[in-house]
Amino acid sequence: MKNILINKTNHVIFDEFNAKYSEIIVSKIPLLSQFPIYAINIEQSEHLNEMVLDSICDAFACFISHEPESTFAEIVINETVCSKLQLSNEEKCAAISHEIGHILQFFNKGQQIEKAQEEINCDILACCIMGESSAMLSLLSKLEVSGMYSTQQNLLMIARQTAIQNQE
Ligand SMILES: [Zn+2]
């Protein structure tokens, strides 16, 4: 079975993610196996300034290079934020699945959607990949109570939790 992520870090969470979710991602979203998706540390990233999808103060972010000769994506782990938030392995997997959602949405650019809706779509895709929503819900609630985000961002965290609960 092909691993969905190429782990360039020494974080075993990406190996765990591969073992648990590669098969379902490759079978449900074959597009994502057509280019490499690297898992890297912040220190390894050469694209920090261009990462606009999720702020880099987040635990995870992603970057997509869509050039004719080289299409690739990166999922970046911010270990400092992960430990500050005391994320469990399941919550980290939910965050990685959410970033996979952003990579997919990048290729669905035909449909212009609002940032808030994109976040919700990525959360719902993540729950689909994981086959359950509790990890995503607890991740969002940790982010919300962390004190790291603005009131407006916290309102979005709440809206995202409600959207997931309405899907159940
Ligand atoms: Zn996001």
Boltz pocket constraint, residues with backbone or C-beta under 6 A from the ligand:
constraints:
  - pocket:
      binder: B
      contacts: [[A, 53], [A, 54], [A, 98], [A, 102], [A, 119], [A, 122]]
      max_distance: 6.0
